[in-house]
Amino acid sequence: MKKKLKKSEKKRLKIFKTIDRLKNKITAKEKKLSNINIKIADIEKKVAEKKARKLAKKQASESLSLNN
């Protein structure tokens, strides 16, 4: 009986260790994804700023050409 209990306890511990390892892998992947999302958001922000600058420049040049 004691042997069976020891064996089942070992299996239980092994399962817990595997679950912990998998949880660690998941959190690592989530961190990596969040870093990628931050980089994407930064790039999108830069692109939007460039478009805004181009639009402002275009509108400024149009208003100058209309005045002359």
C-alpha positions in Angstrom: 0.0 0.0 0.0 2.8 2.4 0.9 4.5 1.7 -2.4 1.4 2.6 -4.3 1.0 5.8 -2.4 4.7 6.7 -3.1 4.3 5.9 -6.8 1.1 8.0 -7.1 2.8 10.8 -5.2 5.7 10.8 -7.6 3.3 10.8 -10.6 1.5 13.7 -9.1 4.7 15.7 -8.5 5.8 14.9 -12.0 2.5 16.2 -13.4 2.8 19.4 -11.4 6.3 20.0 -12.6 5.2 19.5 -16.2 2.3 21.9 -15.7 4.7 24.5 -14.2 7.1 24.2 -17.1 4.2 24.6 -19.6 3.0 27.7 -17.7 6.5 29.2 -17.8 6.6 28.6 -21.6 3.2 30.3 -22.0 4.2 33.3 -20.0 7.5 33.6 -22.0 5.5 33.5 -25.3 3.1 36.1 -23.9 5.9 38.4 -23.0 7.4 38.0 -26.5 4.0 38.7 -28.1 3.5 41.8 -26.0 6.9 43.1 -27.0 6.1 42.5 -30.7 2.7 44.3 -30.2 4.5 47.3 -28.7 6.9 47.4 -31.7 4.0 47.2 -34.1 2.2 50.0 -32.3 5.3 52.1 -32.5 5.7 51.5 -36.2 2.0 52.4 -36.8 2.5 55.6 -34.8 5.5 56.6 -36.9 3.6 55.9 -40.1 0.6 57.9 -39.0 2.9 60.8 -38.0 4.5 60.7 -41.5 1.1 60.7 -43.2 0.0 63.7 -41.0 3.1 65.6 -41.9 2.7 64.9 -45.6 -0.9 66.0 -45.5 -0.1 69.2 -43.6 2.7 70.0 -46.1 0.3 69.3 -49.0 -2.4 71.6 -47.5 0.2 74.3 -46.8 1.5 74.2 -50.4 -2.0 74.3 -51.8 -3.0 77.3 -49.7 0.2 79.1 -50.8 -0.5 78.4 -54.5 -4.1 79.6 -54.0 -2.9 82.9 -52.4 -0.5 83.7 -55.3 
